[in-house]
């Protein structure tokens, strides 16, 4: 318990915010600094074949300690934290024996964790929680995953009576900006299957995620002095507003849950002369995903009819797909994690991710990769917290998976 907590707190203080506007890879130097720290730490606990490659990927190997031709299992977490909220000067602190009341995170800014607004915190009464200072995120997404993987690796290396096959570890850059798998070398990694430690609350086990696209709509207006604007002015802001209004309001993220997809207006930058909108298009169902993209394209077509062909442009790119298609043929990797959770005394909660992970893209690259809980809540903002017990149990689950893998044949 103490080791995973100490590691997480130390890691959380490292600034590793990724930058979607950067042209470098990784997108920020802080990720490389953190990667170097992890390389030293992995070597110090006895992990073998530790490497930091030119793209910022950290890899290492725990060799098998028992004879047999077992599958090679991998564990993956990401180095970066979200650019959605500040990640510099993070000040983690431990709340001992949470009593169920309101937690004051930042007195000056009046930031509190109130159970009436965040009812899930009431599930952890009597437990130790880790929070930040109310003006930064905490970084449990995904430094908790890194701390859990390294702590499990140390436990396996120091406990030879726990029998396991070969284990591979990887920490990836830029997951939060959708680039974590861009330069991942699946062949070199050499695992038969893997797990990302990038989920939320204790017990989460996920092998379904959104199909995802990013749509950018550019509206070109015509700026004319408003005093002489009749039949001449085309206000790009208002045209962009019309595009938003034409989308089905019930399919916004604030009105959806479970398997319901959405259109999410991510950003709006506009003047009379030009406006740029960015949308996230999401759905678990491949057919509904295609329909959503067609809806957006049809709206743009109608706007072109009204305002002219050159007044609006749509650039839409698929980002990732639902990993379920690739996981179902090897469903044993999900069953294995399920058993590992039960062995740790954790009730598995099999859910569909309302988002995506590195594992979604890796599964399509030939590495089946479900997602396991890391234990945190309220990612990407000041209300983030993580129960210590959840991190401890995630560490146990990793160890159990490694042990249970020896029950699988190589060609499982």
N, C-alpha and C positions, 0 to 999 in steps of 0.2 A: 504493500500500500504506500509506504513512505517513498519508495523509489519512483513509482509512476507519478506520484504527486510532485515530487521534487523536479523530475524531468519536465513535466508539463509546465510548471510555473517558470522554469528556466527558459524553456522554448518560447513560451508566450511573450516573453520580454523581447524577443528578436523581431525586428520589423521586417516583414516579408510580404507586404502588400504588393499584389501584382498590378500591372498597368495596361489596360486594354488599348491605349493609344501608342504604346511603345512598339518600335520596330525590332528591338533586340530579343534574343531568346537565351535565357529567361528574360522576362520583361523588366525586371528590376534587380539591381546588384545585391540587395538584401537577401534575396533567395540563395545566391551563390555563397554569401557569407554564412548563412545558416547551414547550407549543404556541407561546407567545409567543417563546421563544428560537428555535424552528425557523422562525417567520415571519421574524425578523430575518436568520437565516442564509440562508434561501432568497432573500430580496431581495438580500443581499450578493453572492451568486454569479450573479445575473442572471436568476433565475426570474421570470416575469411573472405577473400576475393573482393575486398571493399574497393569501390571505384567511384570517382566523380568524373563523369564524362564532360565533353566540351559543351553539351547542351544543358547541363545542370542536373542530370539524373544521377541519383546516388543508388548504387546497388551493392549487395553483399550476399554471402552464402553461409548458411549453417549446414555443415556436412551431416550426412546420415550417421547415426550412432548405433545402427543395428543392421545386420545383413538382410538383404531382400530387394526385390525389384519393385519398388513402390513408386507411385506417381510423385512428381516434384510439385510441391505446393508453394505458391507465392503470396506475399502480403504487401499491400501497396497503400501509401498515404501521400498527401501532397504538401509541399513546402509552403505554398503561398497562402495568404489570407485575402479575403474579399476587398476589392476597392470601393465597395458600397459604403464603408464607414471607416474612420481613421483606425490604423493599426500600429501607430508609433507611440512609444512611451506607455505601453500597456502596463498596468499596475495590478496584477492578480492578487487577490487576498482570499483567505479561507474563512468561511462562515462555519463555526463549529456548532453541531447539534441544532440545526435550523428548527425554529419553534413554530413555524407556520404563519408568522406575521409578515408585515411589509418590510422589505429590505431596502434600506437607503443606500443607493450606489453613489450618488453625488449630491451632497447637500446644497452646494452653490447653484447647481443647475436643476435641482429638484427632480432628479432622476431616481425612480424607485422601482423595485420589483414588487408589484402588488398582486397577491393571489386572486383578486377579483378580475384582474386583467390578464394574468398569466396563470390560470388555474392548475396547470401541470406541475407547478412548483410544490403544490400541496402533497404530491405523491412522495415527496422526499423529506417530510417532517421527521426530525430526529437524526438526519444524516448530515454529513459535512458537504458543503457546497463551495465551489470556487467561482468567484465573480471578478469583474474588472471594476474600473472606477467611474463608470457612467459616462465617460467622454470618449471611450474607445470601445472597439469590440474586444472580446476576450481571446479569440483565436483557437477555441476548441475545434473549430473547423479549419484545419485538420491537425493541429498540433497535438491534440489528444490522441488521434490515431497514431501519430509518429511515436509518442511517448509509450503507448500501449504495445506497439510492435517491438520497440527496442527493449522494453522491460520484459516482454515475453521471450525475446531472443536471449537475454541474459539468464533468465530462469532456466531455459532449455540447456544452455551451455554449462550452467552450474549444477544441473541435476541430471546426471547421466542415466539414472534409473528410469527417466521418462524417455521411452524409445520412440524414435521418429526417423523418417526418411530425410532426404535432402530438402532444404527449405531455402527459398529465395526471397529477398527483401528489395523493395524499390521505393524511393521517395521521389516524386515527380514535381516539376515546376509548373506554374501557370494553369493549374486546374480551374481556378475560379474565373478565368477569362476564356475557358473553352479550348485551351491549347495543351492540356496536360498529356495527351496521348500523341501529339503531333510528331514527336521524334522518338517515341518509345520503340525500342528494338525488341519485338516479341521473340524473335529467334534467339537473340543473344541472351535474353532474360532466362529462357530455357525452362519455364514452368509448364506443367500440363494444365493447370488451372490456378486461379488466384482469387483473392478477396481484397476489395478495398475496405479499409477501416475509415469510413467517411459518412456513416449514418448518424442519426440523432439519438433518440432516447433508448434506454436499455431494452434489449430484446429485438430491436429492429433487424429484420433480415429481408433484403430486397433483391429481386431479380427481374423486376419490371420497372421501366422508366418512360418518360415522355419520348415521343418522336418530336424533334425540335428543328425549327427554322428561325432565322433572323431576317426580318424584312426591313429594308430602308426605302422610304418614299421621299423623293425630292420634289417639291412644288416650286415652280418658277413663276413668280408674279410679275406684275408690271407696275412700277412705282411712278405715279403721276401726282403733281401737287393736288391736294384734296379740293382746292378751290376750282380746279378745272378737270375734275376726275370723271365726269359723267361719260359713260360708255367707253372709258379708256382704262381706268384703274382696275387692276386685278390684285387683290390683297391675298398674298400667299398664306398668311396666317389664317384667314377665314376659309380659304379653300382646304387647308389642312384640317381645320376644325370640322369641316363637312365630312372629310374622310373618316375621322374618328367617330362622328355621329352616325355614319352609315353602318358601322360595325355593330353586331348584336350585343347590346349592353349586358345581357345575362351571361355572356361568355367572357367577361372580364375576370381576372383572378380573384378579386374580392367577393365574387358571387359563386365560385366553384370550389369543389372538393372531390376527394376520391379519384375516380377515373374521368372526371370531367375536365376537358381541355379548355384552353383560353387564348385570347389575344391580349397581350400585355403591352401597353404603350410605355416603352422603356425611357424614351427621351423625346423632347420637342424643342427644337431650336428654330426660332423664326423671326423674320422681319417682313415688311410688306413685299419686298423684292424676292425673298427666298425663304422657304421653310423646309426643315428636314425632320422627319419622324422616323423613329426606330421602334419596331414591334418585335416581341417574342411571340412566336406561334407555337403552340404546344397541344399535343393530344397523345394519349396512350394507344388509341386505335389507329392503325395505319390508314384505314379508309376515311375516318373522320379528319385525320391530319391532312389528307389530300384535299378534302372538301374545304377546310379552313384556308388553305393556300389559294384555292380557286375563288373563294369569297373575296379575299384581299385583291386578287388580280382582277376580278370583275368590278369591284369598286373603283379601282384605278382606271379601268376601261371606260366606265361611265363618266368619270371626271374628265377624261380626255375628250369624250364626245361633247361635254358641256363647255370646256375651256380651251380645248385645242390639244393636238397630239404632243406638242413640245412643252406643255405646261406641267406635266407630271411624269415622273419616271419611277418605276419599281425595280429594286434590286433585291431578290430574295434567294437566300442560300440555305440549304439544309445543313444542320449542325451535327446532329447525331440521331440515332434510331433506338427504338425499344429493344433492349437486350434480350427480352423474353424469347424471341425467335431463335437466338443462339444458345440460350441456357436450357431450354426444354429438352433438347436431345441429350444433354448431359446433366439431367436433373439431380443426379447423385451428389453434385457439388453443393446444391442447396440442402439436400437431406443431411449431408455431412455436417454442415454448419448448424442445422437444426439440432442434431444429436449433441454437438459440442456445447450448445447453449443449455440444453436440458441437463447435461452432465455438470455444468457450472451452477445449476440451480436457477437459471434464467428462463422465464417463459418466452419462447419465440413469438415475435409479432411479424408475421409475413405480410408485407405491404408493398404497394406500388409506389415508387419514388415520384413525387411531384416535382421533378427536376431531372438532373442527369449527373453522372459521375464519370471519372476516367474509365471505370469498368464497362460502361455502355459501349464506348468506342473500342476498347480493348477486346471486348467480346466479338465485335465484328472484324477485328484484326487477327482473330484466331486464338485468343486467350480468354476462355470463359471466366467471367469475373463478377460474381454477385457482390453485394454491398452489405457490410455488417455495421452494427451500431458502434459509434465511438463514445456516445453517452451525453453529448451536449444538447442544449436547447437554445432557441431564439438566435440562431446564427445570423451573422452579417449586421449586427446592431449592438447598441449599448446594453440591452437586456439579456445578453447571453450569460448562461451559467452552465456548470457541469457538476453533477454529484460525484464525489470521490468514489463511492461504491460502484458506480457505473463504469468508471475507468478500470477499477480492479477486476470487475467481472469481464470486461472486454479483453483484458490481458489473459484471464483464465480461458476464455473461449479460444483465443489464438493457440494457446498451449494444447488445449483439447483437440482442436482441429489437426494439429501436427501429429498428435498421438493416434488419433482415429484414422489418419491417412494410411497408416501401416496396415490397416484392415482391408485396404483397397488393392486390387491387382493393378499392375502398371497400365494395362489396357482397359481400365474400367470405363 
